[in-house]
Each structure stands twice: as C-alpha cells, then as structure tokens.
Amino acid sequence: MAWDFSTDPEFDAQLDWMRDFVRAEIWPIETIYGELDQAQLDAIYRPLQEEVKARGLWAAHLPPELGGQGFGQVKLGLMHEILGTSMLAPIAFGNQAPDSGNSEILALAGTPEQQERWLHPLLAGDLRSAFSMTEPGAGSDPTLLRTRAVRDGEGWVIDGHKWFSSNASIADFLIVMAVTDPDARAHQRASMFIVPAETPGVNILRDVATMEHPQESFGKLGGHAEIRYEGVRVPGDSLLGGEGEGFLIAQQRLVPGRIHHCMRWLGVASRAFDMLCEYATHRYAFGSTLGEKQTVRGWIADSAAQMQAARLMTLHAAWKMDTQGAAAAREDVSLIKFYGAGVLHDVVDRALQIHGSLGYSTDMPLEAMYRMARGARFYDGPDEVHRESVARRTLRSYQPPPGGVPSEHVPTRRAAARRKFAEILEVMSADG
C-alpha cells in the first residue's frame, strides 16, 4: 500500500493562512504573556477564535457531527506543526490540550446526556476542562494509581491525591481517573469520572511551578495543579464509559494526542532552526561568519536531517492511523514519541549554543524552548517506557536460532553452502 501524505489544494491554502495568522497574531502574545491575567488573555483570544471559526478550522480534531472538521490525523498533524511554533496557538483553534483530548474522550465514551452537558459547551469554548490522572507516586506506571472511587448508593465517593492536572485551576470540570476495583487485573482497576470543579471536596491546592514555568502562579492557562479529592461525591451518571475501562479509554485518547505532540515539537524545532540559521549568516567571530564554520554547518545539516526524519515518521504514523486505525499505529507512535522528543532537544540545544549568552538570556525565546524540550522526554510516557514498548513488540517477530547458533554464523553457513553446491565444487576441483 502506497504511503500518501498529500493534501488537497484547498487545505494547502488553509495551511498557508495558518502560518501567517499564527506568526502575526499569536507570536506577539508571547512577549507580554507574563503581564496578562486570564481575563485579559480571554479578551485577546475571543476575536482570534471567531476568525478561526469563520475559516472552518475550529476544533478540527473531531468529526463534523460533533462540531469538528473531520480532518483525519495527517491533516491534523500538518496543522499542529504550524500551531506548535507557539504554545499559545492551539487555544485560538480550539484544539489545545487537555481540552482536545478530553473532548475525544467524551466523544468516544460519553453518553448523549454527557455530551450535551459537557462536550458541546467544551467544543464551543464555553467550558474548560482538565484531565486528572497523574499522582505523585504513580507517574510512568499508572497501574500504581491510589485514588479511589467507592460506590455509595446510586453514586460514587472519590478520595485521592493528584498533581500535574493541567489547567485544573481554571477548569469547569475534570475527568478523574480513579480505582474502582482494586482486586481486578492491573489495567482493569480504574474508571473515569466527570467531576465538576465546584464539587465539594475538590481542593485545588496550587499550580506546581516547573522547569518550563518556574514562576509561581495560580488560576492561569498552562498551570499544572496539585489536587486533593476528599470525600468528593458524584452521581452514578458521572461514570465515563464502563466500570474498569479507564485505561482502555486513556490509550485510545493518547495515541492521536502523541501524534499531535510530535508535530507540535517539530513546529518548535523549526522555529529554533530558523534562529540557528539566521544567526549563522551574520554573527562574525574568528575571521568569518559562524555559518562558514564546519561545526556550525554540521549542526545545520544534522538538524535538517533529524527534523525531516521525525516529520516523515510522524506523518507515516498519522497516515497509518487514518488508514488502519489507532491500534495499528501504536508502535509507530511510540517510535516518534521518543525520537521526536530527542530531535526537539537537539535542535533547540544547537540553536541556543550558537547564540551563546544571548540564547541563554530571556532576550531570545530559546531558553524557554529548551526548558520545554526537557519535559517532552516524559510527557505522555517517558522515553524509557516507549523504547521498552518498541523493543518488546519488535522482539515478538524473532525466535532463538536452532541450537543457539546465530543464523548468520559464517562457518555454519559456509558448510551448508558447500553441501548445497557440492557437485559444482567437486567438478571445479577436478578440473583444477
């Protein structure tokens, strides 16, 4: 089957519009982001979101019957490559994390009543959401989750401790992963619940300062909240999907989400690459511009090659998901997840290095990109988990050789070849 990453001319024109729009309207917001509160950000975004909706690009990750555009993963990937040039761009297009992933969960597992109450307002931009799964003691191994949801009459009571629940301090509702059957098999212990943020017992303690966002803040886009759920009572119809299906739903959400992550990282890398190349053309040192130095030319060539490889790998994973489904693309997505994170880090690191003290300063966006790039190596699963998954799946197609002799062992193969061609070898020997 031929791979095809092409798009129609109409969508190509939309991509061109997005490039200009993001650069002209979104990049300037970055320089004053720290001066704005959430209300001011909302005021800036409102007209931008209306413009995106008028272009038919709003909430493009969902099918048309749910208010999306039904683009498919290849188109979404190309779109996210552009939006990834700024962490602030997805908000203008209604596909920012975690709202985009949560809308996919609601579309996948929500009842018609849940979709009416939560999904449609979320897609319209009238509500914000958070995905509350990660716990201080359960990061890369979600089977270690301890937050519990216990049946109580017709409803449930949730108790537990979460953190890194992105945007929870500004969310209207949270999708909470909690253990409902601690005695079940590891991946059938947990379920998902819709929890309105104002529910008694939902105690949002703080937005955790991070390497990417070291300044403490609260109640603003981009925060990662620490939450205590203490006797949080929710009705029975808060359950998303079936009891024990939390991990299954999460995996179906995470596969396309990782594709979008990787394409957004390419957007960041391409922006850093532009800075690297631009600086190389005019910065003069030791008798020539930096672009004339062999080392810098090596950086440029290596960065271009890595970015192209990551782009093609990611688009191939997106194409496979479009044509064969999410399950068929799981190994490809694991590959791009750790490879793409490495490419992002390498390209940003080179761009920062060539700028020297200027790149290290906040006068350039490179230091912020570098801090963000470090987190990419464990977002949605650390590199080590994805490498392990790829290796495990790869090894399934191999078997130990008979007798423990490697199948490419030359003396063994030579002996077999001599037996196979014995008559010819005997004739040649006799002639000699």
N, C-alpha and C positions, 0 to 999 in steps of 0.2 A: 504494500500500500504506500503510495507516494505521500511524503510529508508536504503539507501546504500551509504556510503561514501568511499567505497573501490576504489582503482585504480589498473590498470594493472601493472604487474611486470616491464615492460619497463619504465613506468612513475615513479615507485618507485625508479628505478635506477637513473633516472634523478634527483629526489629529493635528493638522496644521493650525487650526483655530485654537485648540487647547494649548499648544506650545506658546503661541503669542499671548493668550489670555493668562496663563499661569505666570509667565515672566513679567507681564505688565501689571497685573492686578494682585498677584499673591506674593511674589518675592518682596515687594516693598513692605508688606506687613511684618516680615521677619525682623526688620530693623527696629521696630517700635513695639514688638510683641510684649516685652517686659514691662512696658509702660501702661498696658491696657488691662482693664479688668474684663470679666466675662461679658458683662453687659455691653461694653464698648466693642468687644470682638463680635458679638452677635449683630450689632448695628452695622459693622463693616461688611459682614458676610451676607446679610439679608439681600441686598441688591445683586451681589455676585451670584447667589444661589438662584435668584429669579432669572438671571441671564442664562445660567446653565440649564435650567428647566426649559426655557424657551428654545434652546438648541437641541432639546431631546436627549440630553446627556445625564440627566439626574437619575441616581440610584440604578445605574446601568447593570448592576450585578444580579438583579432579579428578573424573572420573566415578566412579560407585559401584563399578564393577568393580575400581577401583584404590584403593579406600578413601576416596574423596571423596564429595561430596554431589550432584555434577552440577547445580549451581545455574544455570549459564549466566552470561553477563557482566553482564546487567542486575542480577540479584540480587547477584552478587559486587561490582558497583560500589556498590550501596546499602550493602552490608556494609562495604566498605572506607572509605566516607565516615565511618562511625562509628569504625572502628578507627584511621583517620587522625588522630583527635584526640590520639593519643599514639603516639609511635614505638615504645613498648613493648607496645602492644596486640596486634599481629599474632602475636607469639610465643605468646600464650595460645591462639590459634586455629589454630596450625599452618599459617599461610599467610604467614609472614614471608619477605622477600627475604634472601638469594638462594635459600633452600630451596624456595620455592614455584615459582620459575622453573626451578630445576634438576629438580624433580620432574616438571614439564611436559616438559622435555627428555627425561628418562628414559622418561616415558610415551609420548612421540612417537617417539623414535628408539632406545630401548633394546631389546635382545634380552630374551626371557623370563628368561634367566640373569642379565643385568644388572639387570633389575627385581627379581628375587628377592633378589639380593645387596645392592643399593643403594636401590632405590626404596621397597620396603615398609618397611625399617627407618627410612628418612628420613621417610616419612609417619607412622610410629608415634611419631616424636620420639626414636628411639633413636640416630640419627646426625645429624650436622650437615654441611653442605656449603658450598662456595664456588664461584663462577664466575670463572675466571681468564682474562680476555681482554685487558683494557686494559694497554697498555705505555707507558712514559714518552715514547716517540716516536711512538706510534700511539694517539691518543685518538679524535677525531671521525672519522678516516679509518681504519677497521680494515683496509683493504687494505694498509696500511703495516706490518702485523704482521711481526716478525722472528723470533719464537720458532719454532724448527724441530723437527719430529719426523721422524726419519730411520729407515727400515726397517733392522732388524738381525736377520737370521734370521727367526724367527717373530714377533718383537716390534718395538718401536719404542724409540728413544732421543730424549729431549726435552732441548733446551738453549734457554735464553732468560731474559728478564728481564721480569717483570710487576709491576704495582702496582695499588692500588685493587681488590684481590681481596677483596671484603667478607667478613668473618667467617672468613677463611682461617686466622687464628691460633687458632681454636677448632674448625676443621673436621676431620671424619674423612676426607673425601675432597674432591677438587677436580675440576671439569670444566674442562679446559685447552684453549684454542684455540691450535693451532699450525699452521704452514705445512708441508704435506706435499708440495706440488708447486709450487715457486717459479716454474716456467715456464708454469703454467696461467693461464687468464683470471683477472682480479683477484678475482672473487667465487667462484672455484673452487679457490683455492690452499690453503685452510685446512680442517682437520678438528678434531673434538672428541675428547678422550680422558678417560677416568675415571682419575684418579691418586690412590691412597690417600695421605693426608698423611704417613704414616710411611715412604714410599718413599725409599730413599737418594738423595740429590741434591736433594731438595725442601728448600730452605733459606729459611725464612720469616725475613726479616731484621728486620722491625719492623712495627708498625701505624702508618701515616702520620698524624701529627696534622693536623687540618684546621680550617678556619674554623668548621665545625659542632662538631667535637670537638677543641678546641685543646690539651687536656691530654694529654700522652703517656701511653699505656697499652699493654698487650700481653696477649693471651690473654683478651679480654673481648668480649662481644657488641657489635657496632656498629663494630668496627675495620675498617680498610681496609689490607690487608697489602701490603708490598713483598716480592717473592719472586724468588729466583734458582733456576732449574732447571738443574742441572749434571749432565749425564750420567744423567738420570732414565730408567731402563729399565722399560718396562711391557710386558706380554704383548700379543699381537695382539688378544685379545678385549677390550682396553681401548678400542678404537675405537668411538665412538658414531655410529651411522648409517653411511653410506657415506663412503669417502675423498673429500675435496673438498666435502662437504656442510655444513661448519661454518657458513657464512654463512646458508645456507638454513634450517638448524635454528634459528640465533640469531634470525632475523627472525620465525619462527613463534612463538618464545618471547617476543619483545619486544612484539609487538602487544598481547596481553592485558595484559602487565605494565605497559605505558604507561597503559592504561585504569585499572588499579588505582592507579598513581602519582597520576593526576589526581584520582581520587576521594578518595584519602587527603589530597591537598593541600587539597581542599575541606573535609575534616574539620579540618585545621589552621586554615584560613581562618575557618571558622565559630566555632571557639573564640576566635580573636583578635577576631572581630566581636562576640562576646558581651562580651568585655572592653572593647572600644571603647564599646559601648552602655551597659554598666553604669556605666563611669566618667563618661560624659556626663550621667548622671542626678543625680550628687551632687557632682562637682568644681565648686567655685564660684570664679569669677575675673572681675574687671572687671564686677561688678554683676549677674551672672546665672550659672546653671549652664552648663557647656560645651555641653550639649545644646540650649541656646537660642541658640547662636551659629550664624550662617548657614553659616560654613565647616564646622563640625563636622556640621551637618545634611547638607551636601553630601557629606562623607566617608561618612556613614552610607548615604545614598541611592545613591551611586556604588558602594559596596562591595556593597550588597544586589543591585544590578543586575548587577554583574560576576559575583558568585557564582552568581546564578540562570542567567545566560547560560552560564557554564562548566559548571554542573551539567547543563543541558539538552543542551549539546553533547556532554558526556561520555556521558550516558545514551543519546543517539542513536547515538554510535559503538558503545557496548556492544550496543544493540539490533540495529544493522546486522551486527555480528559474530555475534550469536546467530542471526540470520535468513538471512544471506548468506555468512558465513564471514570469516576474518581478512583475506583478500586484498581483499575489497570494502571493508573498513573502514580500509585503510591511510591514505588521505588524511585521513579524519575523525580518525584517531588522531594524525597529525602536527599537525593544526589544534589539537586540545585540548592536545597536549603543550606547545606554546609559549604558547598563550593561557592555559591553566591555570596555568602557572608564573608568568606575569605577574600574574594575578589574586591568586595566593597572596602574591606580594611586595607588591602594592599594599595589600591588606587588612591584612597584618601591619604594614606600614610606617605606615599611618594609626593603627592601634591603638597602636603604640609612640609615635608622635608625640603623641597626645592625653595619654598618661601622662607625657610629659616625662622628667625624671630618674628617676622611679620605673620607667618602662618600659625605660629604658636600663640599669637595675641588674638584678642577678640576683635581686632580690626578686620579680620577675614573670617568667613564662616567655617573655615577648615577645622578649627579646634572643636567646634560644636559637632561637625560631621564625624570627627574622629571619636568623640565620646559616644555618639550614637552608634557608630560602627561596631564598637566593642560589645554593645548589648545584642547586636544581631546574631552573635555566636551562641546565644542561649534562648532568644525569643522563640516561642512555639517549639520548644525542644532543643536542648544543647547539641552542639556538633557531634559529640561523642555518641549520643543516642541515635542520631541519624546515620552516622558511619556504621555503627553496630547493626542497624536495620538493613542497610545496603549490603554489608558483608554477609549477614545471615541469609538474606534472600539469594544472594549470588551463589553461595556455597551449596544451596539446595540442588543446583544443577550439576554438581560434581560428585564423584564417588571415589573411594580409595582404589588405587590400582591393584590388580590381582597380584598376590604375593608380596605386596609392598614395594614393588619395583616401579619407579616412575615411568609413566607411559612414553616419555621422550628420552629414556635412557639409551644412549647411543650404542654401547656394546650389545644390548639386548636387541635393539632394532637392527643392528648390523648382522647379527646371527640370523634373524628372521629374514632379512633381505637376501642373505646368502642361500638360505633354503629355498626361497621363492624363485631365485634366478639361478639355481644350481646348474641346470643344463647349459645355459649360456656361459656361465663361468667356467664349466668343465671344457666346453668347446674352445673358448678363448685360451684356456690354459694349455690345451693340447696343441693348438696352433702355435702358441709361443714356444 
